[in-house]
Amino acid sequence: MAERLRDAHRLVAPLPPETRQRLIRHLLAITDLAKRDSALAARRLDAFLADFRDGAGSR
């Protein structure tokens, strides 16, 4: 999980500041959730990455 979150942070790093900040907040929420419910956090990270790959990360 930690490695996947690091990879997700690397994906959003080159984005414009406004978009990057929004996505990083989302990743931080997933990170916080992982402390309590790792299975749900994994599903949310999967959804985040799928949306990002479909182009939602560039908006």
Phi, psi and omega in degrees: 000314182298319180295319179294322177293320177299317179298320178296319177297322178295325179295322183274345184305318183279000183286162176302149187308316183296314179293316181301316181298318180297316182289324177295322176300320178296316179295323177295323177295321177295319178300315179297318178298325181299335179291333184253323185213090186293327180293315178294320178298320178297318178295319179294322178294319176302315180295318178301312182294322178297315178297319181297314180293332178279001176105356180294335181289341182269358181273000000 
